[in-house]
Each structure stands twice: as C-alpha cells, then as structure tokens.
C-alpha cells in the first residue's frame, strides 16, 4: 500500500472515532471501492451506517444512498446483519477496534 494511503487511512480513522461524518463517509467509500485499503463490503457498510448516524441533510442522504444502493445489493443478508451488529458495537465501544 502506498504510504499516502496508509497515512490517509490513519487520519480518517482518527477523525471517524471523533464522530466526524465526513471521515466516516470517506472510510466507507475507501472500503467499498478498495481504494487504498482491501475492498470490504462489511466494513464499508459499517462506516456508511456511522456516517448516516452522525450527519444531517444531503451528507446523510448521500451516505445512506451509498450504503443502501449497489453496496447492499452485492451483500448477503448475513453480511448486512453482521455489518449492522458491528456498527452498533463500534458505537458502544466508542470506536475502539473499529
């Protein structure tokens, strides 16, 4: 992984842990596309879900659309359930281990 992706991911994760919806959205996008990280639909769903919870207006709508569109359609019901569980766990643990 190029150093710039590793740095970006690290800073997005720090900001996301502070409930920064833009960083959560960016992590969702990175995991959905595999841009700078290993592509992971479950992790993408988790970060988009958290972005929905911590944003309003158009940002919230965009995060929900990204989560509920093609991403959800390519996931199994079990993957969606796991992602929902992980999003709740992430919130409950104050973003430790997310």
BAVEXTI-50601 format. One record per residue (C-alpha): residue in three letters; x, y, z. Coordinates in steps of 0.1 Angstrom, whole numbers, plus 5000, padded with zeros to 4 digits. Example, Ala and Ser with C-alpha at 12.3 -4.5 7.8 and 13.67 -1.06 7.14 Angstrom:
2
ALA512349555078;SER513749895071;
//
This chain:
98
UNK500050005000;UNK501450344991;UNK502450555021;UNK499950825013;UNK497050585015;UNK498350445049;UNK498550805062;UNK495150895049;UNK493550595064;UNK495150655097;UNK493951015098;UNK490450925086;UNK490250665113;UNK491250915140;UNK488751165128;UNK486050905124;UNK486550795160;UNK485651155169;UNK482351115151;UNK483451315121;UNK480851205095;UNK483051325066;UNK485851085077;UNK483350805083;UNK481950865048;UNK485450865033;UNK486250535050;UNK483050385037;UNK484050485002;UNK487550355005;UNK486350015017;UNK483550004991;UNK485950064963;UNK489249914977;UNK490950254972;UNK493950244994;UNK492649955016;UNK491449605009;UNK487949614995;UNK485549505022;UNK481749545018;UNK481049485055;UNK483449755067;UNK482149995040;UNK478649935053;UNK479749995089;UNK481350325081;UNK478450445059;UNK476050355087;UNK478050555112;UNK478250845087;UNK474450835084;UNK474150845122;UNK476451145126;UNK475451365097;UNK472351555085;UNK470851685053;UNK472551605020;UNK475551435036;UNK473251195054;UNK471351125023;UNK474551065003;UNK475850825029;UNK472550635031;UNK472350614993;UNK475950474991;UNK475150225018;UNK471750115005;UNK472450114968;UNK474849884950;UNK476749804982;UNK473849644999;UNK472749464967;UNK476049284964;UNK475949175001;UNK474248875015;UNK471648915043;UNK474148765067;UNK476849025057;UNK474349315062;UNK473349175096;UNK477049145106;UNK477749505094;UNK474749635114;UNK476049455145;UNK479549585141;UNK478249945136;UNK476349915169;UNK479349765186;UNK481650035173;UNK479450305188;UNK479050115221;UNK482850085224;UNK483450445215;UNK485150345182;UNK487850125198;UNK488649845174;UNK486649975145;
//
